[in-house]
Amino acid sequence: MEREITYPVAIVIERRDSRNPWTDHIWQVVEILPESPKHKGWQELPSATSSVEEDESKAGLNVRRFCYGPASVTLHRRLGEAYDHNILTQQPAIWVMLDDTDDSPVPFKLRGVTVDPYEAQGFLDAAEGLAERLPMPAPILAWMAAYMQQMPEPEQFKKRKRINFKREDDQKFGKDPIFTEQGKKLP
């Protein structure tokens, strides 16, 4: 079994106009593509309908989509328990973590793509950048399940037995004591 394996992916992010008076636009990761793109970095995609559900509240909003690649999802041999927790949920997920930058046209730099819910939680606790939880695409789920089947069962927890502490009454090493057991100083 390999120590770690990677799967190439691409990230699609949307920039939509906002109706909020305090912000001009909203950034949202909307899709993970289970193949690596031919370009590197952010590239604007041709105009298309938004992958987010179109309804009256979003009608007429300016939507721009950008694709980032290449990115990869990495599975490590020692994180099987975290992957199990993700797969056993009702909807297995994949998380995209982006750091803020001042670049244009997309003000984000990819930190990582993970299927480890604990790593994603750590990033969310930092409250910096952008983290999005997306449903895991079927090809990535099948790839992950195949790797998980190769993993050995985790070792069961064994509580250690306490070793009795034996106190030595007589001093065997070092200098002679300067106090008696009653706390009086010896002459």
CYANA upper distance limits for C-alpha pairs under 8 A (distance plus 0.5 A):
  1 MET  CA    150 GLN  CA      7.17
  1 MET  CA    151 MET  CA      7.90
  2 GLU  CA     77 ARG  CA      7.85
  3 ARG  CA     76 HIS  CA      6.55
  3 ARG  CA     77 ARG  CA      5.71
  4 GLU  CA     74 THR  CA      7.17
  4 GLU  CA     75 LEU  CA      5.88
  4 GLU  CA     76 HIS  CA      4.90
  4 GLU  CA     77 ARG  CA      6.38
  5 ILE  CA     74 THR  CA      6.10
  5 ILE  CA     75 LEU  CA      5.90
  5 ILE  CA     76 HIS  CA      7.37
  6 THR  CA     72 SER  CA      6.56
  6 THR  CA     73 VAL  CA      5.91
  6 THR  CA     74 THR  CA      4.79
  6 THR  CA     75 LEU  CA      6.88
  7 TYR  CA     72 SER  CA      5.79
  7 TYR  CA     73 VAL  CA      5.66
  7 TYR  CA     74 THR  CA      7.01
  7 TYR  CA    140 ILE  CA      8.19
  8 PRO  CA     34 PRO  CA      7.28
  8 PRO  CA     35 GLU  CA      6.20
  8 PRO  CA     36 SER  CA      5.70
  8 PRO  CA     70 PRO  CA      7.19
  8 PRO  CA     71 ALA  CA      6.34
  8 PRO  CA     72 SER  CA      4.87
  8 PRO  CA     73 VAL  CA      7.07
  9 VAL  CA     32 ILE  CA      7.19
  9 VAL  CA     33 LEU  CA      6.08
  9 VAL  CA     34 PRO  CA      5.30
  9 VAL  CA     35 GLU  CA      5.26
  9 VAL  CA     36 SER  CA      5.34
  9 VAL  CA     37 PRO  CA      8.30
  9 VAL  CA     69 GLY  CA      7.52
  9 VAL  CA     70 PRO  CA      6.91
  9 VAL  CA     71 ALA  CA      5.78
  9 VAL  CA     72 SER  CA      5.82
  9 VAL  CA     73 VAL  CA      7.62
 10 ALA  CA     32 ILE  CA      6.33
 10 ALA  CA     33 LEU  CA      5.46
 10 ALA  CA     34 PRO  CA      7.16
 10 ALA  CA     35 GLU  CA      6.71
 10 ALA  CA     36 SER  CA      5.87
 10 ALA  CA     37 PRO  CA      6.79
 10 ALA  CA     67 CYS  CA      7.17
 10 ALA  CA     68 TYR  CA      6.12
 10 ALA  CA     69 GLY  CA      5.36
 10 ALA  CA     70 PRO  CA      6.41
 10 ALA  CA     71 ALA  CA      6.33
 10 ALA  CA     72 SER  CA      8.34
 11 ILE  CA     29 VAL  CA      7.81
 11 ILE  CA     31 GLU  CA      6.63
 11 ILE  CA     32 ILE  CA      5.41
 11 ILE  CA     33 LEU  CA      6.77
 11 ILE  CA     67 CYS  CA      5.99
 11 ILE  CA     68 TYR  CA      5.57
 11 ILE  CA     69 GLY  CA      7.14
 11 ILE  CA     71 ALA  CA      8.09
 12 VAL  CA     29 VAL  CA      6.48
 12 VAL  CA     30 VAL  CA      6.37
 12 VAL  CA     31 GLU  CA      5.57
 12 VAL  CA     32 ILE  CA      6.78
 12 VAL  CA     33 LEU  CA      8.05
 12 VAL  CA     65 ARG  CA      7.25
 12 VAL  CA     66 PHE  CA      6.14
 12 VAL  CA     67 CYS  CA      4.98
 12 VAL  CA     68 TYR  CA      6.98
 13 ILE  CA     27 TRP  CA      7.44
 13 ILE  CA     28 GLN  CA      6.10
 13 ILE  CA     29 VAL  CA      4.69
 13 ILE  CA     30 VAL  CA      6.07
 13 ILE  CA     31 GLU  CA      7.59
 13 ILE  CA     65 ARG  CA      6.21
 13 ILE  CA     66 PHE  CA      5.81
 13 ILE  CA     67 CYS  CA      6.90
 14 GLU  CA     26 ILE  CA      8.42
 14 GLU  CA     27 TRP  CA      6.15
 14 GLU  CA     28 GLN  CA      5.81
 14 GLU  CA     29 VAL  CA      6.72
 14 GLU  CA     30 VAL  CA      7.12
 14 GLU  CA     63 VAL  CA      7.18
 14 GLU  CA     64 ARG  CA      6.20
 14 GLU  CA     65 ARG  CA      4.99
 14 GLU  CA     66 PHE  CA      6.88
 15 ARG  CA     25 HIS  CA      6.92
 15 ARG  CA     26 ILE  CA      6.11
 15 ARG  CA     27 TRP  CA      5.20
 15 ARG  CA     28 GLN  CA      7.22
 15 ARG  CA     63 VAL  CA      6.20
 15 ARG  CA     64 ARG  CA      5.66
 15 ARG  CA     65 ARG  CA      6.83
 16 ARG  CA     25 HIS  CA      5.87
 16 ARG  CA     26 ILE  CA      5.76
 16 ARG  CA     27 TRP  CA      7.13
 16 ARG  CA     61 LEU  CA      7.09
 16 ARG  CA     62 ASN  CA      6.21
 16 ARG  CA     63 VAL  CA      5.08
 16 ARG  CA     64 ARG  CA      7.06
 17 ASP  CA     24 ASP  CA      6.52
 17 ASP  CA     25 HIS  CA      4.71
 17 ASP  CA     26 ILE  CA      6.80
 17 ASP  CA     61 LEU  CA      6.21
 17 ASP  CA     62 ASN  CA      6.02
 17 ASP  CA     63 VAL  CA      7.31
 18 SER  CA     23 THR  CA      6.96
 18 SER  CA     24 ASP  CA      5.90
 18 SER  CA     25 HIS  CA      5.06
 18 SER  CA     26 ILE  CA      6.52
 18 SER  CA     61 LEU  CA      8.36
 19 ARG  CA     23 THR  CA      8.39
 19 ARG  CA     24 ASP  CA      8.09
 20 ASN  CA     24 ASP  CA      7.80
 28 GLN  CA    132 GLU  CA      7.98
 29 VAL  CA     96 VAL  CA      8.05
 29 VAL  CA    132 GLU  CA      6.66
 30 VAL  CA     51 SER  CA      7.31
 30 VAL  CA     52 VAL  CA      7.61
 30 VAL  CA    134 LEU  CA      7.95
 31 GLU  CA    134 LEU  CA      7.63
 32 ILE  CA    134 LEU  CA      8.21
 32 ILE  CA    136 MET  CA      8.50
 32 ILE  CA    137 PRO  CA      7.82
 33 LEU  CA    137 PRO  CA      8.33
 34 PRO  CA    137 PRO  CA      7.60
 34 PRO  CA    139 PRO  CA      7.35
 34 PRO  CA    140 ILE  CA      7.28
 36 SER  CA     69 GLY  CA      6.65
 36 SER  CA     70 PRO  CA      5.81
 36 SER  CA     71 ALA  CA      7.63
 37 PRO  CA     68 TYR  CA      8.31
 37 PRO  CA     69 GLY  CA      6.13
 37 PRO  CA     70 PRO  CA      6.65
 38 LYS  CA     69 GLY  CA      8.30
 38 LYS  CA     70 PRO  CA      8.45
 39 HIS  CA     43 GLN  CA      8.08
 39 HIS  CA     69 GLY  CA      7.09
 39 HIS  CA     70 PRO  CA      8.03
 40 LYS  CA     68 TYR  CA      7.49
 40 LYS  CA     69 GLY  CA      5.82
 40 LYS  CA     70 PRO  CA      6.55
 41 GLY  CA     67 CYS  CA      8.37
 41 GLY  CA     68 TYR  CA      5.68
 41 GLY  CA     69 GLY  CA      6.02
 41 GLY  CA     70 PRO  CA      7.74
 42 TRP  CA     66 PHE  CA      6.70
 42 TRP  CA     67 CYS  CA      6.05
 42 TRP  CA     68 TYR  CA      5.02
 42 TRP  CA     69 GLY  CA      7.53
 42 TRP  CA    106 VAL  CA      7.74
 43 GLN  CA     66 PHE  CA      5.89
 43 GLN  CA     67 CYS  CA      5.86
 43 GLN  CA     68 TYR  CA      7.02
 44 GLU  CA     64 ARG  CA      7.92
 44 GLU  CA     65 ARG  CA      6.39
 44 GLU  CA     66 PHE  CA      4.74
 44 GLU  CA     67 CYS  CA      6.82
 45 LEU  CA     64 ARG  CA      8.10
 45 LEU  CA     65 ARG  CA      5.96
 45 LEU  CA     66 PHE  CA      5.89
 45 LEU  CA     67 CYS  CA      7.11
 46 PRO  CA     65 ARG  CA      8.06
 47 SER  CA     63 VAL  CA      8.29
 47 SER  CA     64 ARG  CA      7.25
 47 SER  CA     65 ARG  CA      7.81
 49 THR  CA     63 VAL  CA      8.48
 50 SER  CA     54 GLU  CA      7.49
 50 SER  CA     63 VAL  CA      7.32
 54 GLU  CA     58 LYS  CA      6.59
 54 GLU  CA     59 ALA  CA      7.20
 55 ASP  CA     59 ALA  CA      6.63
 66 PHE  CA    106 VAL  CA      8.40
 71 ALA  CA    112 GLY  CA      8.16
 71 ALA  CA    113 VAL  CA      7.85
 72 SER  CA    112 GLY  CA      8.29
 72 SER  CA    113 VAL  CA      7.05
 73 VAL  CA    112 GLY  CA      8.36
 73 VAL  CA    113 VAL  CA      6.01
 73 VAL  CA    114 THR  CA      6.19
 73 VAL  CA    115 VAL  CA      7.90
 74 THR  CA    114 THR  CA      7.52
 75 LEU  CA     79 LEU  CA      8.04
 75 LEU  CA    115 VAL  CA      8.49
 75 LEU  CA    144 MET  CA      8.28
 76 HIS  CA     80 GLY  CA      8.06
 77 ARG  CA    151 MET  CA      7.68
 79 LEU  CA     83 TYR  CA      7.04
 79 LEU  CA    116 ASP  CA      8.30
 80 GLY  CA     84 ASP  CA      6.57
 80 GLY  CA    148 MET  CA      7.39
 80 GLY  CA    151 MET  CA      7.91
 81 GLU  CA     85 HIS  CA      6.88
 82 ALA  CA     86 ASN  CA      6.95
 82 ALA  CA    116 ASP  CA      6.17
 82 ALA  CA    117 PRO  CA      7.06
 82 ALA  CA    118 TYR  CA      7.40
 83 TYR  CA     87 ILE  CA      6.70
 83 TYR  CA    115 VAL  CA      7.24
 83 TYR  CA    116 ASP  CA      6.39
 83 TYR  CA    117 PRO  CA      8.22
 84 ASP  CA     88 LEU  CA      6.48
 85 HIS  CA     89 THR  CA      7.03
 85 HIS  CA    117 PRO  CA      8.37
 86 ASN  CA     92 PRO  CA      5.86
 86 ASN  CA     93 ALA  CA      7.20
 86 ASN  CA    115 VAL  CA      7.70
 86 ASN  CA    116 ASP  CA      7.61
 86 ASN  CA    117 PRO  CA      7.05
 87 ILE  CA     91 GLN  CA      8.02
 87 ILE  CA     92 PRO  CA      5.53
 87 ILE  CA     93 ALA  CA      8.47
 88 LEU  CA     92 PRO  CA      7.75
 91 GLN  CA    135 PRO  CA      7.12
 91 GLN  CA    136 MET  CA      8.32
 92 PRO  CA    135 PRO  CA      6.73
 92 PRO  CA    136 MET  CA      6.22
 92 PRO  CA    141 LEU  CA      8.38
 93 ALA  CA    115 VAL  CA      7.02
 93 ALA  CA    133 ARG  CA      6.80
 93 ALA  CA    134 LEU  CA      6.03
 93 ALA  CA    135 PRO  CA      5.10
 93 ALA  CA    136 MET  CA      5.18
 94 ILE  CA    113 VAL  CA      7.64
 94 ILE  CA    114 THR  CA      6.36
 94 ILE  CA    115 VAL  CA      5.23
 94 ILE  CA    116 ASP  CA      8.33
 94 ILE  CA    133 ARG  CA      6.39
 94 ILE  CA    134 LEU  CA      5.91
 94 ILE  CA    135 PRO  CA      6.68
 94 ILE  CA    136 MET  CA      5.76
 95 TRP  CA    113 VAL  CA      6.20
 95 TRP  CA    114 THR  CA      5.81
 95 TRP  CA    115 VAL  CA      6.72
 95 TRP  CA    117 PRO  CA      8.39
 95 TRP  CA    120 ALA  CA      6.97
 95 TRP  CA    131 ALA  CA      7.28
 95 TRP  CA    132 GLU  CA      6.10
 95 TRP  CA    133 ARG  CA      5.11
 95 TRP  CA    134 LEU  CA      6.69
 96 VAL  CA    110 LEU  CA      8.49
 96 VAL  CA    111 ARG  CA      8.49
 96 VAL  CA    112 GLY  CA      6.67
 96 VAL  CA    113 VAL  CA      5.12
 96 VAL  CA    114 THR  CA      7.16
 96 VAL  CA    131 ALA  CA      6.09
 96 VAL  CA    132 GLU  CA      5.88
 96 VAL  CA    133 ARG  CA      7.23
 96 VAL  CA    134 LEU  CA      8.44
 97 MET  CA    110 LEU  CA      6.91
 97 MET  CA    111 ARG  CA      5.92
 97 MET  CA    112 GLY  CA      5.81
 97 MET  CA    113 VAL  CA      6.70
 97 MET  CA    120 ALA  CA      8.09
 97 MET  CA    123 PHE  CA      7.94
 97 MET  CA    129 GLY  CA      7.93
 97 MET  CA    130 LEU  CA      6.44
 97 MET  CA    131 ALA  CA      5.00
 97 MET  CA    132 GLU  CA      7.27
 98 LEU  CA    108 PHE  CA      6.27
 98 LEU  CA    109 LYS  CA      6.00
 98 LEU  CA    110 LEU  CA      5.11
 98 LEU  CA    111 ARG  CA      5.65
 98 LEU  CA    112 GLY  CA      7.55
 98 LEU  CA    129 GLY  CA      6.06
 98 LEU  CA    130 LEU  CA      5.52
 98 LEU  CA    131 ALA  CA      6.70
 99 ASP  CA    108 PHE  CA      5.90
 99 ASP  CA    109 LYS  CA      5.62
 99 ASP  CA    110 LEU  CA      6.76
 99 ASP  CA    111 ARG  CA      6.60
 99 ASP  CA    128 GLU  CA      7.52
 99 ASP  CA    129 GLY  CA      4.87
 99 ASP  CA    130 LEU  CA      6.92
100 ASP  CA    107 PRO  CA      6.49
100 ASP  CA    108 PHE  CA      5.22
100 ASP  CA    109 LYS  CA      6.88
100 ASP  CA    128 GLU  CA      8.08
100 ASP  CA    129 GLY  CA      5.53
100 ASP  CA    130 LEU  CA      8.03
101 THR  CA    107 PRO  CA      5.52
101 THR  CA    108 PHE  CA      5.69
101 THR  CA    109 LYS  CA      6.87
102 ASP  CA    107 PRO  CA      5.87
102 ASP  CA    108 PHE  CA      8.14
103 ASP  CA    107 PRO  CA      5.42
103 ASP  CA    108 PHE  CA      7.65
108 PHE  CA    129 GLY  CA      8.22
114 THR  CA    119 GLU  CA      7.96
114 THR  CA    120 ALA  CA      7.68
116 ASP  CA    120 ALA  CA      7.01
117 PRO  CA    121 GLN  CA      6.58
118 TYR  CA    122 GLY  CA      6.75
119 GLU  CA    123 PHE  CA      6.96
120 ALA  CA    124 LEU  CA      6.67
120 ALA  CA    131 ALA  CA      8.23
121 GLN  CA    125 ASP  CA      6.59
122 GLY  CA    126 ALA  CA      7.15
123 PHE  CA    127 ALA  CA      7.56
123 PHE  CA    128 GLU  CA      8.20
123 PHE  CA    131 ALA  CA      8.06
124 LEU  CA    128 GLU  CA      7.94
124 LEU  CA    131 ALA  CA      7.24
136 MET  CA    140 ILE  CA      7.21
136 MET  CA    141 LEU  CA      6.82
137 PRO  CA    141 LEU  CA      6.79
138 ALA  CA    142 ALA  CA      6.65
139 PRO  CA    143 TRP  CA      6.71
140 ILE  CA    144 MET  CA      6.53
141 LEU  CA    145 ALA  CA      6.56
142 ALA  CA    146 ALA  CA      6.69
143 TRP  CA    147 TYR  CA      6.95
144 MET  CA    148 MET  CA      6.68
145 ALA  CA    149 GLN  CA      6.75
146 ALA  CA    150 GLN  CA      7.32
147 TYR  CA    151 MET  CA      7.33
178 ILE  CA    185 LYS  CA      6.37
178 ILE  CA    186 LEU  CA      5.99
179 PHE  CA    183 GLY  CA      6.10
179 PHE  CA    184 LYS  CA      5.93
179 PHE  CA    185 LYS  CA      4.95
179 PHE  CA    186 LEU  CA      6.04
180 THR  CA    184 LYS  CA      5.92
180 THR  CA    185 LYS  CA      6.90
180 THR  CA    186 LEU  CA      7.10
